[in-house]
Amino acid sequence: MTIRRRALLGTAATFPALPALVAPRDARAQDIFPSRTLRLVVPFAPGGSVDMTGRLMAQMLQPVLGQTLVVDNRGGAGGNLGAAEAARSEPDGHTMLLASASILAANKFLYTKSMPIDPMTDLAPVTRVTTGTVFMTVKADSPYRTFQDVIAAAKKDPGGLTMGSSGTGTISHLTISKVCRATGADITHVPYRGGAPALQDLLAGNIDMMFDVIPLAMAHVREGRLRVLAAASAERVTYVPELRDVPGMKELLPGAGIDMQSWYGINVPAGTPENRIAALHKAIVSVVDTAEFREKMEPNGFTTIVDASPSAYGAYTRSQEAVWKALVAESGASLD
């Protein structure tokens, strides 16, 4: 079950800045939380779309939590290094992980022998915070003006075109695999340690295109340095003016059933006390479910979403495993 902004309008108004979110257990010993600096582990490189989300969340959560919230970038292994760092931290609520769908639901099928944690047992859910559509982007001076141009060129010169992604097994990689399978095109996948270095190489002309979530690239789109050719979601993304004319997969590949969208959520180490998870859920919802947060995320191609409870988020994550397992199987990717 999910709740969107209007369902929780009263939360932010009634949720004060809280130096002590958890009530005392008894008069002799108070469970003060948070009692010190908190950490938000972002399992990708600085400057990427996930990092952008994490830094905005940290900025807006600090006054609610009444403590400093530090963003800790731990990129590598498709997000597994950061996820493992968070999972192995003290389960006291002071460490959170900004997790992606690929980390929670896909990586176990990619790293079948070397997955360092089991997200279902080593992490505890708090709530989702955003969802994002994947887009194909090229440089503004690229000879490819449309999605069909790219596919035609890839068929004419198999393997000659290069497409960067934020990492092997991420949604950007799985998207290009799905598109190539649906079209018969052959495009060389170039994985990076996050979206930011891939974008730098795209702007430098070292790769032909990217297929990734769009927030990181939006400033370049608006300034005319990048052109967006396709949305990997089934429908167009109409809530971003600059993307309204970009066709979705229902138009480009009717009948292919492609609808690639990622989601991002907050998890904590397994064993974190339930009352602290509940306190974090309430605090995060009070930030995410506001006009201010939504208005900063939507122009960059992300929509906001919160779960009614940590258990609802956990149930959603479990339901997504079959979806992502099928995507990995279709891509043929393996990282062991």
C-alpha positions as CSV (number, residue, x, y, z in Angstrom):
1,M,0.0,0.0,0.0
2,T,1.3,3.4,-0.8
3,I,0.3,6.9,0.1
4,R,1.0,9.9,-2.0
5,R,1.3,13.5,-0.9
6,R,-2.3,14.6,-0.4
7,A,-3.0,11.6,1.7
8,L,-0.6,12.9,4.3
9,L,-0.8,16.6,4.1
10,G,-1.3,16.9,7.8
11,T,1.8,15.0,8.7
12,A,4.4,17.7,8.1
13,A,2.3,20.3,9.8
14,T,1.9,18.3,12.9
15,F,5.4,16.8,13.0
16,P,7.7,19.1,15.0
17,A,11.5,19.3,15.0
18,L,12.3,16.4,17.3
19,P,15.4,16.3,19.4
20,A,14.1,13.1,20.9
21,L,11.9,11.1,18.6
22,V,11.5,8.0,20.8
23,A,9.7,8.4,24.1
24,P,11.3,7.2,27.4
25,R,10.8,3.6,28.3
26,D,10.7,4.4,32.0
27,A,11.7,7.1,34.3
28,R,15.2,5.6,35.0
29,A,16.4,5.2,31.5
30,Q,15.5,7.3,28.5
31,D,15.8,6.0,25.0
32,I,16.8,9.3,23.3
33,F,16.8,9.0,19.5
34,P,18.5,10.4,17.6
35,S,21.3,11.1,20.1
36,R,24.1,11.9,17.7
37,T,25.0,12.5,14.1
38,L,23.2,10.3,11.6
39,R,24.6,8.8,8.4
40,L,22.9,8.3,5.1
41,V,24.8,5.8,3.0
42,V,24.4,6.5,-0.7
43,P,25.7,3.4,-2.5
44,F,26.8,5.2,-5.7
45,A,29.3,7.8,-6.7
46,P,28.9,11.5,-5.8
47,G,27.1,13.6,-8.3
48,G,24.7,11.0,-9.6
49,S,20.9,10.9,-9.5
50,V,20.8,8.8,-6.3
51,D,23.3,11.1,-4.7
52,M,21.2,14.1,-5.7
53,T,18.2,12.6,-3.9
54,G,20.2,11.7,-0.9
55,R,21.6,15.2,-0.4
56,L,18.2,16.8,-0.7
57,M,16.8,14.4,1.8
58,A,19.7,15.0,4.2
59,Q,19.2,18.7,4.0
60,M,15.5,18.6,4.7
61,L,15.7,15.8,7.3
62,Q,18.2,17.5,9.6
63,P,15.9,20.1,11.2
64,V,13.2,17.4,11.6
65,L,15.6,14.9,13.3
66,G,17.4,17.6,15.3
67,Q,20.8,16.2,14.5
68,T,23.4,16.5,11.7
69,L,22.8,14.0,8.9
70,V,25.9,13.2,6.8
71,V,25.8,11.7,3.3
72,D,28.4,8.9,2.9
73,N,29.0,7.8,-0.7
74,R,30.1,4.2,-0.9
75,G,30.0,3.3,-4.6
76,G,31.0,0.0,-6.3
77,A,29.7,-3.5,-7.2
78,G,26.4,-2.2,-8.4
79,G,25.6,-0.6,-5.0
80,N,26.5,-3.8,-3.1
81,L,29.5,-2.2,-1.3
82,G,27.4,0.6,0.2
83,A,24.5,-1.7,1.0
84,A,26.9,-4.1,2.9
85,E,28.4,-1.1,4.7
86,A,25.0,0.0,5.9
87,A,23.8,-3.5,6.8
88,R,26.9,-4.2,8.9
89,S,26.5,-0.9,10.9
90,E,25.3,-0.7,14.4
91,P,21.5,-1.3,14.3
92,D,20.5,1.7,16.3
93,G,18.8,3.8,13.7
94,H,21.7,6.2,13.2
95,T,22.7,4.7,9.9
96,M,20.3,4.6,6.9
97,L,20.8,3.4,3.4
98,L,19.3,5.1,0.3
99,A,18.7,1.8,-1.6
100,S,17.7,1.3,-5.2
101,A,15.4,-1.3,-6.7
102,S,18.4,-3.0,-8.3
103,I,20.2,-3.4,-5.0
104,L,17.2,-4.7,-3.1
105,A,15.5,-6.8,-5.8
106,A,18.0,-7.5,-8.7
107,N,21.5,-7.9,-7.4
108,K,21.0,-11.2,-5.8
109,F,20.3,-12.6,-9.2
110,L,23.3,-11.0,-10.7
111,Y,25.8,-11.7,-8.0
112,T,24.6,-15.3,-7.2
113,K,27.9,-16.3,-5.7
114,S,29.4,-13.0,-4.4
115,M,26.4,-11.1,-3.1
116,P,27.7,-9.8,0.2
117,I,24.3,-9.5,2.0
118,D,20.7,-10.7,1.6
119,P,18.7,-7.5,1.5
120,M,15.6,-9.3,2.7
121,T,17.2,-10.4,6.0
122,D,20.2,-8.0,6.5
123,L,18.3,-4.8,5.9
124,A,15.0,-3.6,7.4
125,P,12.6,-1.4,5.4
126,V,11.5,2.1,6.3
127,T,9.8,3.6,3.2
128,R,10.2,4.3,-0.5
129,V,10.9,8.0,-1.3
130,T,11.1,8.4,-5.1
131,T,10.5,6.7,-8.4
132,G,12.3,7.5,-11.7
133,T,11.9,6.7,-15.4
134,V,14.8,5.8,-17.5
135,F,15.6,7.9,-20.6
136,M,17.8,7.6,-23.7
137,T,20.0,10.7,-24.1
138,V,22.6,11.7,-26.7
139,K,24.7,14.8,-27.2
140,A,22.9,17.7,-28.9
141,D,25.3,17.5,-31.9
142,S,24.7,13.7,-32.3
143,P,23.7,12.5,-35.7
144,Y,20.9,10.5,-34.1
145,R,17.8,12.6,-33.9
146,T,15.3,9.9,-32.9
147,F,15.1,6.6,-31.2
148,Q,14.6,5.0,-34.6
149,D,17.8,6.5,-35.8
150,V,19.7,4.8,-33.0
151,I,18.2,1.4,-33.7
152,A,18.8,1.7,-37.4
153,A,22.4,2.6,-36.9
154,A,22.9,-0.2,-34.3
155,K,21.6,-2.7,-36.8
156,K,23.7,-1.4,-39.6
157,D,26.9,-1.5,-37.5
158,P,26.4,-4.3,-34.9
159,G,28.4,-3.4,-31.7
160,G,29.6,-0.1,-33.2
161,L,27.5,2.1,-31.0
162,T,28.3,2.5,-27.3
163,M,25.8,3.1,-24.5
164,G,27.0,4.1,-21.0
165,S,25.2,3.1,-17.9
166,S,25.5,3.6,-14.1
167,G,26.8,0.1,-13.7
168,T,26.4,-3.5,-14.8
169,G,23.1,-4.9,-13.6
170,T,21.6,-1.5,-12.8
171,I,18.3,-0.4,-14.3
172,S,20.1,1.4,-17.1
173,H,21.9,-1.8,-18.1
174,L,18.8,-3.9,-17.9
175,T,16.9,-1.3,-20.0
176,I,19.3,-1.4,-22.9
177,S,19.3,-5.2,-22.8
178,K,15.6,-5.2,-23.0
179,V,15.5,-2.7,-25.8
180,C,18.1,-4.6,-27.8
181,R,16.2,-7.8,-27.4
182,A,13.0,-6.2,-28.5
183,T,14.5,-4.5,-31.6
184,G,17.2,-6.9,-32.6
185,A,19.8,-4.1,-32.3
186,D,23.4,-4.7,-31.1
187,I,24.7,-1.9,-28.9
188,T,27.8,-2.1,-26.8
189,H,27.2,-1.6,-23.1
190,V,29.8,0.5,-21.3
191,P,29.3,0.3,-17.5
192,Y,30.5,3.0,-15.1
193,R,30.7,3.3,-11.3
194,G,27.6,5.5,-11.3
195,G,25.7,7.9,-13.5
196,A,28.0,10.9,-13.0
197,P,31.1,9.5,-14.7
198,A,29.0,8.1,-17.5
199,L,27.4,11.5,-18.1
200,Q,30.9,13.1,-18.2
201,D,32.0,10.7,-20.9
202,L,28.8,11.3,-22.9
203,L,29.3,15.1,-22.8
204,A,33.0,14.5,-23.8
205,G,31.9,12.4,-26.8
206,N,33.5,9.2,-25.5
207,I,30.3,7.2,-25.7
208,D,27.3,7.6,-28.1
209,M,24.4,7.6,-25.6
210,M,23.1,6.8,-22.2
211,F,20.0,5.0,-20.9
212,D,19.6,6.1,-17.3
213,V,17.3,7.9,-14.9
214,I,17.2,11.5,-16.0
215,P,17.7,13.9,-13.0
216,L,21.5,14.2,-13.4
217,A,21.1,15.1,-17.1
218,M,18.2,17.6,-16.8
219,A,20.4,20.7,-16.5
220,H,22.3,19.7,-19.6
221,V,19.0,19.1,-21.4
222,R,17.7,22.5,-20.5
223,E,20.9,24.2,-21.5
224,G,20.9,22.5,-24.9
225,R,23.9,20.2,-24.5
226,L,21.9,16.9,-24.5
227,R,18.9,15.7,-26.4
228,V,16.4,13.1,-25.0
229,L,15.2,10.6,-27.6
230,A,13.1,8.1,-25.6
231,A,11.5,7.3,-22.3
232,A,11.8,3.7,-21.2
233,S,8.5,3.9,-19.3
234,A,5.4,2.8,-21.2
235,E,3.9,6.2,-21.1
236,R,5.3,9.7,-21.7
237,V,6.5,11.7,-18.6
238,T,4.2,14.6,-18.8
239,Y,4.9,16.2,-15.5
240,V,8.3,17.6,-16.8
241,P,7.7,20.2,-19.5
242,E,11.0,19.5,-21.3
243,L,10.1,15.8,-21.5
244,R,6.5,15.9,-22.6
245,D,7.3,15.4,-26.3
246,V,9.6,12.5,-25.6
247,P,7.8,9.3,-26.7
248,G,7.4,6.3,-24.4
249,M,7.8,2.6,-25.2
250,K,4.1,2.1,-26.0
251,E,4.6,4.4,-28.9
252,L,8.1,3.4,-29.9
253,L,7.8,-0.4,-29.5
254,P,4.1,-1.3,-29.2
255,G,3.6,-4.8,-27.9
256,A,7.1,-5.1,-26.4
257,G,5.7,-4.6,-22.9
258,I,8.6,-2.4,-21.8
259,D,8.0,-0.2,-18.8
260,M,11.3,0.5,-17.1
261,Q,11.1,2.6,-13.9
262,S,13.3,2.5,-10.9
263,W,12.4,3.2,-7.3
264,Y,14.4,4.3,-4.3
265,G,13.8,3.8,-0.6
266,I,15.3,4.1,2.9
267,N,16.5,0.9,4.7
268,V,18.3,0.4,8.0
269,P,20.4,-2.5,9.4
270,A,18.3,-5.5,10.4
271,G,17.8,-5.5,14.1
272,T,17.1,-1.8,14.4
273,P,14.5,-1.4,17.1
274,E,11.0,-1.1,15.7
275,N,10.2,2.1,17.6
276,R,13.2,3.8,16.0
277,I,12.2,2.5,12.5
278,A,8.8,4.0,13.2
279,A,10.3,7.3,14.2
280,L,12.4,7.4,11.1
281,H,9.4,6.5,8.9
282,K,7.4,9.3,10.4
283,A,10.2,11.8,10.0
284,I,11.0,10.8,6.4
285,V,7.3,10.9,5.4
286,S,7.0,14.3,6.9
287,V,9.7,15.5,4.4
288,V,9.0,13.5,1.3
289,D,5.3,14.1,1.4
290,T,5.6,17.9,1.1
291,A,5.2,20.3,-1.8
292,E,8.7,21.5,-1.3
293,F,10.3,18.1,-1.7
294,R,8.1,17.2,-4.6
295,E,8.6,20.5,-6.4
296,K,12.4,20.0,-6.2
297,M,12.3,16.4,-7.5
298,E,9.7,16.4,-10.2
299,P,11.4,19.0,-12.5
300,N,14.3,16.6,-12.5
301,G,12.2,13.6,-13.6
302,F,11.5,11.9,-10.2
303,T,8.2,11.5,-8.6
304,T,7.8,11.2,-4.8
305,I,6.1,8.2,-3.1
306,V,5.9,7.0,0.5
307,D,4.7,3.7,2.0
308,A,2.0,3.6,4.6
309,S,4.3,1.7,6.9
310,P,7.7,0.0,7.0
311,S,6.0,-3.4,6.6
312,A,4.1,-2.2,3.5
313,Y,7.4,-1.2,2.0
314,G,8.9,-4.6,2.9
315,A,6.0,-6.4,1.2
316,Y,6.4,-4.3,-1.9
317,T,10.1,-5.1,-2.1
318,R,9.4,-8.8,-1.8
319,S,6.9,-8.6,-4.6
320,Q,9.5,-6.9,-6.8
321,E,12.0,-9.7,-6.7
322,A,10.1,-11.8,-9.3
323,V,10.0,-8.7,-11.6
324,W,13.7,-8.0,-11.4
325,K,14.7,-11.7,-11.5
326,A,12.9,-11.9,-14.9
327,L,14.7,-8.7,-16.1
328,V,18.1,-10.1,-15.1
329,A,17.3,-13.4,-16.8
330,E,16.3,-11.7,-20.0
331,S,19.4,-9.6,-20.0
332,G,21.7,-12.6,-19.6
333,A,23.9,-10.6,-17.3
334,S,25.9,-12.3,-14.6
335,L,28.5,-10.7,-12.4
336,D,30.1,-13.8,-10.7
